Amino acid sequence: MAETFTAADLAACAERELAQRRRAYPRWVEAKRMTQALADRQTALMEAIARKLRAEADAEGAKGDLFGGEVRHG
């Protein structure tokens, strides 16, 4: 059976991957394993993915949180 991932899970994974690229790609460019143009493009793509997934996760969380996280009595 396939595991189910929440929007928050996906966003967090994309954000970790973005951080990894920001750490690794400068070294890879310096070592000539990739060009700066490719590093910039791949980083920008992952930034867009992370942003989109985070927005979806935030929207999903807001749907379940009708009162802004406050418990209201009365």
C-alpha positions as CSV (number, residue, x, y, z in Angstrom):
1,M,0.0,0.0,0.0
2,A,1.3,3.4,-0.9
3,E,2.1,5.9,1.8
4,T,0.0,9.1,1.9
5,F,1.8,12.4,2.3
6,T,0.2,15.6,3.5
7,A,0.8,18.9,1.8
8,A,2.9,19.9,4.8
9,D,5.1,16.8,4.4
10,L,5.6,17.6,0.7
11,A,6.4,21.3,1.5
12,A,8.9,20.4,4.2
13,C,10.7,17.9,1.9
14,A,10.9,20.5,-0.9
15,E,12.3,23.1,1.5
16,R,14.9,20.6,2.7
17,E,15.9,19.9,-0.9
18,L,16.2,23.6,-1.6
19,A,18.5,24.0,1.4
20,Q,20.6,21.1,0.2
21,R,20.9,22.6,-3.3
22,R,22.0,25.9,-1.8
23,R,24.7,24.1,0.2
24,A,25.9,21.7,-2.6
25,Y,25.6,23.6,-5.8
26,P,28.3,26.3,-5.1
27,R,30.8,23.5,-4.5
28,W,29.6,21.6,-7.6
29,V,30.1,24.8,-9.7
30,E,33.5,25.3,-8.3
31,A,34.4,21.7,-9.0
32,K,33.0,22.1,-12.6
33,R,30.4,19.4,-12.0
34,M,27.7,21.8,-13.2
35,T,27.6,25.3,-14.7
36,Q,26.5,28.3,-12.7
37,A,23.6,28.8,-15.2
38,L,22.3,25.2,-14.5
39,A,22.8,25.7,-10.7
40,D,20.8,28.9,-10.8
41,R,18.0,27.3,-12.9
42,Q,17.7,24.2,-10.8
43,T,17.7,26.3,-7.6
44,A,15.0,28.6,-9.0
45,L,12.9,25.6,-10.0
46,M,13.1,24.1,-6.5
47,E,12.3,27.5,-5.0
48,A,9.2,27.7,-7.1
49,I,8.2,24.1,-6.1
50,A,8.8,24.8,-2.4
51,R,6.8,28.0,-2.6
52,K,3.9,26.3,-4.3
53,L,3.8,23.4,-1.9
54,R,4.1,25.7,1.1
55,A,1.2,27.8,-0.1
56,E,-0.9,24.6,-0.6
57,A,0.1,23.4,2.9
58,D,-0.8,26.7,4.4
59,A,-4.1,26.8,2.6
60,E,-4.9,23.2,3.7
61,G,-4.0,24.1,7.3
62,A,-6.2,27.2,7.2
63,K,-9.2,25.2,6.1
64,G,-9.0,23.1,9.2
65,D,-8.4,26.1,11.4
66,L,-11.5,28.3,11.0
67,F,-10.8,30.4,14.0
68,G,-7.1,31.1,13.6
69,G,-6.0,28.6,16.1
70,E,-8.0,30.0,19.0
71,V,-10.5,27.9,20.9
72,R,-13.6,29.9,21.4
73,H,-16.1,29.1,24.1
74,G,-19.5,30.5,24.5
